[in-house]
Amino acid sequence: MIASTHRNQGVASQLLNAACKKFSQKGLEFAEAYPVKKSTSAAYNFPGPLSMYLKNGFTTHRDADWYVVVRKRLETAF
């Protein structure tokens, strides 16, 4: 979780993109995450907001009960 004083500055997006880059280097085809639809608190929203994933190239793969499955196809060196 990002400290409240550092939110909305792109820190989580930078971490997300770094993770996707590492996954790509490892040869993975997709990154997948499970953000909640409606967070009731910052602690409940630990995966990060859905909007962050959508802004960083993820698309909705499946709509579940209280969360959304989002995926991003990664660029691979193969």
Buried (B, 14 or more C-beta within 10 A) or exposed (E): EEEEEEEEEEEBBEEBBEEBEEBBEEEEEEBBBBBBEEBEEEEEBEBBBBEBBBEBBBEEBEEEEEBBBBBBEBEEEE
